[in-house]
Amino acid sequence: MVIIRGLEESEFLSKLYPLLERCFEGSKEDKRFYNLHHERPYNAPAWDYSRIALVDGQLVSHVGIWSFTMSVPGGFKMPSGGIRDVCTDPAFRRRGLGHLLLEDALSFMRSKDMAFSVLYAGPRQFYRQKGWEVAIPGYRFTLDASRITCKGEGDHAFTINETTSEQLVHGIFRMRKATNAFLWFVVERDIGYLERMIDISLQDPNQHVVSCSDSTGHLEGYALLKVNPRNERSSVQILEARFTTGSATRSKGIIDAFLAFIKDRFDPGSISVQLSPNHDITRRMMGLGALDRSSLLTGCMVQVVSTRVFLEVLLGGINHMLRAQPASIPSTSISCRFIVRIGTKINSTPERRPCRIFFNLDPSDGIPRFELAGGNECKEESHVPEVSMSRETFLSVLFSPILTVGDALDEGLIQAPRSLHAVIKLMLDHASWDLEPRDYF
């Protein structure tokens, strides 16, 4: 008899840990790695967000959900759920328990009003069957350190921090909060998370927390580095980095100084980044000859759990960007409304409750605005044009640099009347995860 339910607190250590040990034996996901509430508290799923399968009373399968908030420009919040620790006891595999638990996890996330889900995983097809799409490549760019010859401009002081200080943590927190204002799909982090992240990084002798200050001592940036020792020369990975500069010229000066600091301090054979191609550091390294190691096989999978909630938050961010960065307004459509259908395939059965979007110009200032209609306004009307796309297309346009809105329209991946093409481009061109510099997802 199979029972699907939530984990009970008394089962966390007594039953879940032994299952994780059996499932991940011999990999990095061992008991020490899974000491969630001690060694990795900043990304540990709460026990009551774990979904389990029991066969004849024995806990044999598990899916962990970690709750987080994602923000878009304008401070609009999107409740989200990450999937992790998906496993089934080897003796009970190939019985469909993983499929049952993922379906249960999606229902659970909807019950918690989560609109979006993200996961990193190996068996891609398994998760695609349940609606997750490979939308974000695993970016990695590698630079031969010998190509770094410029010392950078300006007075920048780089420090390797040996301990966590309140000044450093609060400085990083303020910097992230200020630069998040115009970033898409940013995972919100509190001060407690940052403090634990730095503490855990400092426990690893091969990881380093680097801060950058100007001549007055003001924090200008930080980075998390990992040094990978080798027989001859080590390699350095930039795991996370953020600098606030205020100008492109100053940005280049700080980044050149930062790369020179890494070269002088660690004398590596190579430097690699795991960041977006549009990140300032990545672009500079590419200019110096960094090789692109990006791969969809190691990227992130995403899924819209609630289309309506996701679109509501998305449109809030789009409207904020349109007001902050005025764009050319489609002359053919000053005011219109259209139905959006997002299905599994472009010609699949339509959604039961498609979403209707209004596009108008604000009469007070002429700024375009998109609005999501209420439930009573979503009735079928034959004269209202439709915009249809697959779930894969929708997520790829938002998160991947491989597919642009214009290409999706031209290739028929987004089906819409030609009179709406300019409006669709205006909307989705302002909502891409990959259009601006960032340091993490």
Secondary structure, 3 states (H helix, E strand, C coil): CEEEEECCCCHHHHHHHHHHHHHCCCCCCCCCCCCCCCCCHHHCCCHHHEEEEEECCEEEEEEEEEEEEEEECCCEEEEEEEEEEEEECHHHCCCCHHHHHHHHHHHHHHHCCCCEEEECCCCHHHHHCCCCEEEEEECCEEEEHHHCCCCCCCCCEEEEECCCCHHHHHHHHHHHHHHHHHCCCEECCCHHHHHHHHHHHHHCCCEEEEEEECCCCCEEEEEEEEEECCCCCCEEEEEEEEECCCCHHHHHHHHHHHHHHHHHHHCCCEEEECCCCCCHHHHHHHHCCCEECCEEEEEEEEEECCHHHHHHHHHHHHHHHHHHCCCCCCCCCCCEEEEEEEECCCCCCCCCCCEEEEEEECCCCCCEEEEECCHHHCCCCCCCCEEEEEHHHHHHHHHCCCCCHHHHHHCCCEECCHHHHHHHHHHHCCCCCCCCCCCCC
